[in-house]
Amino acid sequence: MTGRAPTPIDALADRWTSRVLACAPADAIVAGRRPATLDGLGAGPREDLADHAARTLRELARLDPTDDVDEVTLRDLAADLRLRAGEREAGLHLAEIDPVTNPLATLPRALGSLPRATRDDEARLVALIASLPRAVDDWTDAIAHQTATLAAPSRAQVSTLVAQARALAREDGPLASALGVAEDLAVLDSVRSCLIAAAARLEETVLPRARRSAAVGPDLYPVAAERHLGMRIDARETYAWGLEALAAATSAQTEAAHELGASSIEEATAVLAEDPNRHLEGADRVTAWLQETAEAAIDAVTGTHLTVAPGLRRLTARIDPAKRGGAFYTPPSPDGTRPGAITWPADAGAGTFAPWRERTTVHHEGVPGHHLQMGGTALARDLNDWRALLAGSAGHSEGWALYAEAFMDRLGLLPDPADRFGMLDALRFRAARVVIDIGLHLGLQRPGGGGIWDRDHARATLRRSTSMPDAFVDAEVDRYLGWPGQAPAYAIGARVWHDARDAALASGITERTFHDRALALGSVRLDTFAATTLSP
């Protein structure tokens, strides 16, 4: 931090950050730290972290903010620490078990991101790999302890973890790239053996104790959802709003289909899918299109609708050689030497890449989406480590990125009617997630009757609400069941962003000023963002 003198609140936040990262080795690696081992995933360290959270909250209450930056840190950090207390009370604090942020999902990407240009680099990576078996054992112990004494996961969650462990154990699995630097066969055998053993233990010991119902229920859902949203919501009111948003998005996409000369969304999707001129084949062509689209977006918004800092005017587009899920964004290095990057999976160059579907994703992951928000936070000079690395919520960051997609449409920067059709398809999909997630986890009645929400009805609803293939739909529904409250964060967050923009414009603030001030906050909780005064 170099832009302002550190304050006592900054110092406390930095100490807390170090504590958190000690229990989250994958996050530590992504944050630029270089842990010597992957320790910290056991029940003991996580229980100690919960104790430390309570002490940190008491200490924070004794400190007074010295400026606006401190005001935001104080509000946001205090809310996060109180949420951790709620998670501890609910028995959810000992182990990450959702399908996306658990160690089996995060460590492969983190280890794969480490440099290996020198022998020292390789030696550090091999040391981390050698510590993986103990880390996985500690994490599995924590899950077993949490299941037996605190809160049992659902069978759907445990089954996903079992599948992930077995996938990592394969020679061609997600760990293959990182393991390639380890020449010691004993180390490799140890890693694969521990993963196979973890899968067996989860299946034999944890699965029989797991909940049969994937729904977390009305008592636990608000706690789970707040972690992702960064605010408490009235779930039933939000469910009703989600139904309205889904109907509105469906209507808008139907109109867009008519503009393309089709009678329905399904017909327009089929016509676009069958048109060879609407697909790109080959990694080089796809990468070039991604780069051109990202740079055009930067040029379109810089100096007119948003202020784009010099360090954010570079954005690299690339295809990941690993077979990972969807597109993702990587912020620039804090010193600015490595630019931000948007990355698509390997199959993007396999002949199925459809620019009409992906342009809005470039705006979401790149400009004006995550690159301007997360990238700006990474380059900020007046934020403590917690604000720069750990603060925020999916509701705030993904809400901004979804808001950014609609913003580019409002500016008329979707040059082809098919691009707008693709943007609306994504919008309809995000609205459907609100309805499905809340309906499933609260056990609500389906719209129009017919019983309560279940997995089959969720799949049928999502299939009607997106043009994505069935395999994607099935994976999405399983994700909602194992990660309550995360999927709705996009649309709910965008709702808060749109409301804040409308309030700012009504008060006489220009749209550009609103964007600049809002993004200058960095990553925060949604309730912090909504409560922060953006007026002069």
N, C-alpha and C positions, 0 to 999 in steps of 0.2 A: 504494500500500500504506500503510494508516494504522493498522492494529490492533496492530502490533508494530514494533519498530525493525528496519530492514533489516539483514541480515547479509552478510558477504562471499560466502556461497553465493548469497544472493538477488541480489547485484550481478552475479555471474558469470552466473547464470541469465538475468537481464534483458539482459545484453549478448548472450548467445547468442540470445535471442528476437529481438532487433533484426536480427541477422545472418540468421536464418532467414526472417523476414518480408521482408527485402530481396530474397530469391529467390522469394518467394511473394506477388505483389501482390494476388491475390484474397483470400488469408488476411489480409493486412495490412488491406485494406479492411473485411472482416468484423470484424476485431479493433478497429476504430475508428481505425486509423491512416489518414492521408490522403497516400498516396504521390503525388509529382508526375508520375510516369510509371509505366508497366507494365514497366519494365526488370527484369532479374534472372533471366530464364528461359533464358539461353544456357548453353552448356557451360562457359564460363570462370567465371562467377559460381558455378555449381553445383560446379565443381571446387575453387574457392577455399573454398566452404562446407565441403566434405569435409575440406580441410586444416585449416580452423578448428575443425571438430569434434574432430579428433585433438588439437589444442592445448588445446582447452577441457577435454577429458577428462583430460589430464595436469595441468592447473591445478586441476581439481576434486579430483583425488586428493591434492593438497597441503592441502586445506581440511578443517577439522574442524567438524562440526555443533554448533550452540549450543542447539538445542531440538528438539522433536518435528517441527516443520514442516521444519526443515533436514534432519532424518533422512530424511524422505520425499523431499524434493527431491533430496538427494544420491543416494539409491538409484535413484530413477526417472530422473533426468537421466543418471546414469552408464550405466544400462542402455540408454537411448535413443542415447547417443553411441556405445556399443559396437555397437549394431545398425546405425548408420550406417556404421561401419567394415566390417561384414559386407556391407552393400549395396554399398559401394564395391568390395570385393573381388569381388563377384559381377557388377559392371558395371551396377548398377541405379540409380546415383546422379545421372545427368546430366539426366534428363527424366521427368516424370510422364506415363505413357502409358495408365493404366487409364481406363475409360470414365467414371468419376465425378469423379476429382480432377484430371484433366488441365486445362490452362488453357482449352481450348475449352468445357469443361463448367462450370468455376467462375467464369470472368470475367463471363459474362452475368449471372449472379445477383448477383455482387458489384457490378458497374457499375449494375445495376438498383436496388440498395439505397441508392445514394448520394442525398443530398438534392438537390433542384433547385428549392427555393422562391425563391431569390434569383438575381440575375444572376451573383454570384460563384460560387454553387453550380454553375450551368450552365457557367460558364467553366472551372471545375476539371474537371467531367465531360467537357467537349469536349476539354480538354487530354489527359486520359487516353485518350479515344477516338482522338485523333490519334497517340498513341504505340503503339496496338495493332498496326499493321502491322509495326513493327520488333520488337515483342515476339513476335509469331507467327513471324516469320522466324527470330529467335534460337532459339526453342523447336524449330522444325522442323530447324534446323541441329544442335541438340543431339541430337535423335532420330536424324538421319542419322549423326552421329559415333558415338553409342552403338551403333547397329546395325552399323556398319562395323568398329568396333575393339573393342567390349566384349561386349555381350549383345544378340542380335537378339530383337525382339519376335515374337509370333506373328502369323500372317496375320489371325487374327480380331481382334486388337488394332488392327492397322494399318487394317483395313477399317472398324472402328468410328470411328477418328479421321478417316478420309476422309469418312465420312458426316456426322460432326459438323461438320467444316469447311464442307462444302457447305450444311448446314442453316443455319449461322450466316450464310452469304453471302446467303441469301434475304431479300428485303425484309420478309417476314412471319416471319422466323426469331426465335430466342431473343434476339438482340441488338436487335430492333426497338425495344423500349421505351427502351433506353439511347441508341440512335442517333437517336431522335426529337428530342433537344435540339440536334443538330448541324445547323445550317442551311447550312454550307459543303459544297456538293456534291462538291468535290474531296476533302474528308476522307472522306465517305461512300464515294465511288468507290474511294479508296485502301484503306479497310478491306475492302470486298467483294472487291476485286481481290487483296489479300494472302491472303484466306481461300481463294479459288478457286485461287490459285497454290500455297498450302500443301497443299491436297487433291491437286493434280496431282503435286506433288513427292513426297508420301508414297506415292501410287499408283505413280508411275513409278520412283522411286529406292529407297524403303525396302521396299515390298511385295515386290519380287523377292528381296530378301535375308532376308525374314522366315522364321521357322520355319513349316513346314507343320503341325506338331503344335502344338495349343494347350496341351498338357500341359507343365508346367514341369519335372516329374520330381522324384524323391525328394531330390536334392541341393539344389535351389533352393527347393522348397516350404517347408521350415522357415523359411528367411530371409524369404520373402514373407509367410508366415502370421504370423510374430512381429510384423511391423509392425502388423497389425490386431488381434492378440490381446493383445499385451503380455506374452507368455510363450511359452516353447517347449513344444511338445506332442509326445507320442508319437503320430504320425499314425495308425498302424495300430490302436493301442488306442482312439483317439478315433473312428476309423471304426467299430469294433465297438460302441462305446457309442452312436454315432449310429444304427446299425441297431436297437439296443434301444429307444432313445428314439422312433424313428419308429414302431416297432411299438406301443409304449405309447400314444403320442398317437393313433394310428389306432384302437386299441381304445377309448380314452376318447371319441373323437368318435363312434364307432359307437354307444356307449351313449347319448350325448347325442342322436343322431338318433332312437333308439328312444323317448326321452323326448318327442320332438316328434311321435311317432306314425308315424314313417317306418321302413322296413325297412333302410335303408342310408344312408350319408353322401350318396351321389349323389341319392337320392330326397328327403332332407331339404333339400339345397341347391336342388333344382328347385322344391320346394314353396315355400320361402322366396322364391326369385327370382320366382316367378309371383304372389305375394300382393301386390296393390297397396297393402295397408295396411302393408306392411313396407318401403316406399320413401318417400323425401321428394323433392319436386320444387321447384325454385326456390332461388336462392342465399340469399334471406332466410330461408326455413324451415330450410335446412341450417345456415346460420350460427347461427341461434337455438338449434337443437338442439345444435350443437357447444359453444356457450357455456354452455348449461344443464348439459350433461353434465360439462364441465370444472369448473364451479363446484360441482356436486354432489360430485364426487370430492374437491375441496379440503375441503369441509365434512365429508366422511365420514372422512378420515384425520387432520385437524388436531387435535392435542392428545390423541389416543387412541393411534394406531399410529405416528405420526410427529410430529416437531416441524416446523411450517411457519413459517418466518420471515415477519414482516410484509410484507417486500418481495416475497414469493412468493405472497401470497394474492390477487394480481391476475394473471389470465391471459387474454389476448385470443385469441378464435377468429375466424378469417377465411378467406375464399376468395381465392386468388391469381388475379388476372385473367389472368396469363400461363398458357399451357398447358404446365405442367411436370409432372414425374412424379408421385410419391406425396406423402403428407403429410410435413411437416417442422416442426421446432421452431426458434425463434429466441430466444436468451436475452435477458433484460432488459439494458438499458444498465447499466454499472457504477454510475452515480449513481442508478439506480432510477427515473429519470424516464420511461423507456420500459419498459412491462411485457413479460414474456415473451409469446410468441405461438405458437399452433399454426396451421398453414396447410395448407389442402387445395387441390388444383388446381382450375382453372376448371370442369372437367366434373363436379365434385361436385354442382353444382346443376342438372344436365341430366336429372334424372329417374332416374338409376341409383344414387343414394345409398341405401345400405342400412344403417340404424342397427345392425342385428344384427351386421353385419360390422365396423362402424367404432367401436363403443363401446370395444373393447379397444385400438384404435389411439389413441383419446383418452387412455387410461390410459398407453399407451406413450410418446406424444409429450408428453403433458401431465403430469397428476398420477395416480400418484406417480412417473412415469417421468422423462423428460428435464428437465422443468421443475424438479423438486426437486433433481436432481443438477447438470445444467449451469447452471441458473438460480442455484442456491446458490453454485456456483463463481464465476459472473460477479459476484455481489454480495459475495463474500468480501473481507475487508479485511486479512487477514494472509497473503496469497499473493503471491508474486512474479509477474512478467509471464509467465514460462514456465509456471508452474503454472496460472495463470488462463486462458491463451490457447492453449497448445500441448500441454501434457502430456496423458497419458491414452492410451486405446486404444479401438477399437470394442468389443473384448471386454469392457472394463470398463463403458463407457457404454451400449452396446446390451444387454449382459448384464443390467445393472440394469433397463433399460426392459422387457426380456422377463420378468425376475423380477417386476417391478411388475405386469405383466398377470396372472400367476398369483397374486400376492399379493391382488389385488382379487377374484379368484375365491374364494380361500381365505377371505376375509372375508365372502363371501356378497353382494358388491356388484355382481353381475351380475343384475339384477332379472328378466330374461326368460330362459327356457331357450334361446331362440334366441341371446341374447348369449353364453352359455357355449359354444354350438355354434360361434359365430364366433371366440371366443377359442381354442378347440381347433383350429380350422382353421388359424389363424395359427401355433399351436404345432407342428402337424404339418408345415406348410410349412418352418418353421425347422429342424426335425429333418432333413427331407429334404435341406436344403442342406448339412448336414454330410457326409452320405453321398455326395452327388453331387460336391461340390467335391473332397473327398479322393480319391474313386474316380477322377474324371477326371484330376486332376493327378499322381497317383501311378501311374496305369495299372493299377489293381487289377482283379481278377476280379469280375464281377458276382455278386451274391447268387444262389445256385442254379445257377451256371455260365452258359454261353452266351457266353463271351468276355470281353474287358476292357471297361471303361466307355468309351463314346464319346458324341458329341453326341446322336445319336438316342435312345440308351438313357436319357441324362440327361433329355431332354425327356419321354419316355414316363413315367419315374419321377416327375418333377415334376407332370405332368398328373394322375397318380394320387394325388398327395399334397396337392393344393390344389384349391379350387373356383374359382380365378381363371381368366379366359379365356385362350385359346391364345396370343394376342398377348403377354400378360403373361408367360406361361411361356417363350416363345421369347426374349423380351428378357432374362429372368432367366438362362437358360442361357448366353447370349452374355456376360452380365455376369460369370458365374463363370469362363468361359474367359479373359476379359481381366483379371480381378482376383483372382488366386489367394489364397485364405486369408481373404478379407473376409467372404463370405457365412456361413461357419460361426461367425463371431465371436459372433453373437447367442446361439445355443444353448449354445456352449461357455462363453461368459461367464456366462450364467444358471446353468449347472452349478456354476461356481465360487462364484457368489453364494449359491446354495442350500446348498452345502457349508459356506460360511463361517457362514451363519445357523445351521445345525444345530450346528456346533461351538460357536458362541456360546451358544445355548440350553442345550447340554449342560454348559457351564461355569457356568451360573447367571445369565448375562446376559439381561435381558429383550429381547424382540423390538424394542421401541421404542428401547431404548438401543443395541442393535446397529445399527439403521437410522440413528440420529442420528450415532453415531460413524463409521460407514462413509461416510455422505454428507459428513461434515465433512472427510474426507480430500481432497475435490475429485476431479478427474479424474486417475487414475493408471493405470499398467500393471496388468494382472491379477496378475502375479507380485508386484508391490509390495503390492497390496491383500491378496493371500492371505497374505503374510508379515508384514504389519503387525499388531501385537498390539492387539486391540480390548478386552482386559480392563481393568478399572480400574487 
